[in-house]
Amino acid sequence: MPRLVDMFRQRVRSVFRARQVDDDLARELRAHLEEETAANIDRGMTPPAAREAALRAFGSVTAVEEACRDTRRVGWVQSAIRDARYAVRTLARERALLMAATASIALGAGANLTIFSIANALLLATPSARSPQDLVHIRTGNGSHVSYRG
């Protein structure tokens, strides 16, 4: 259970403090490269050759950073936030589009609410009578309706 809590905290931190998490990751990767470089120097390599060998052994730093970001599994949240910011900026620039979009959403929601209210009152609601189980509705063959009072 504590592992799940730590994972949740890390993911929340990755969403709200992405720059700090990325800086921590870059610092950690730099420390690994420096450690490997120091180990190569201790083996007798020159500093530039040791650094190059450490980079070759480590692989692509960018690929490792991307793999670490993917393990956080919050990329879709960050992408959605980026998309929402872009949409707000675009709509703020295009005032007429914003008004048209707002009006069409309002009209659609109002029409949907009206139609559902009418359908609910006419088709879905039980009849408002004292004893609805005693009501009878008779339909004749030519389309006329006859009520029966019993």
Phi, psi and omega in degrees: 000317179299328179296320178295320179295317178297319179296318179296316178300317180296321180291319177296317178298322180294331180281312188270341179228052185299319182296318180294319179295319178295321177296318177298318179296315179297320179296318180294318179295320176299319180296320178297316179295318179296322178295316178293322177297315178298321178295322178292323177295320178296333178280354175110009179276158174284156182305315178295320179292323179295319178295316180296319179294323178295318178295320178295318181291324183285326182095193182289119180296320180297319179295321178294318178299315180296319178297320178294320178295322180294328180289340177290332178058038176238012181299323180292327178292314179296323178294319179295320178296316178299316180296320179295319178297318179297317180297318179295317178298317181294315180292328178293327177286325183255082184298320181296319178295320178299315180295317180295318179295316180296316180295319181291322177294318179295317178295318179297316179294319179295317179295319179298316179296318180296312181297318179295321179297317179294314179297321179296316181291321185271323189250324189262332183282148175288150180300144179266086178225166181296313178227088185297338179290343179268353180286142179230139177233122181246134179242130179269171186295330184269014174096354178277160182244143179229134176262145179248126177253120186247000000 
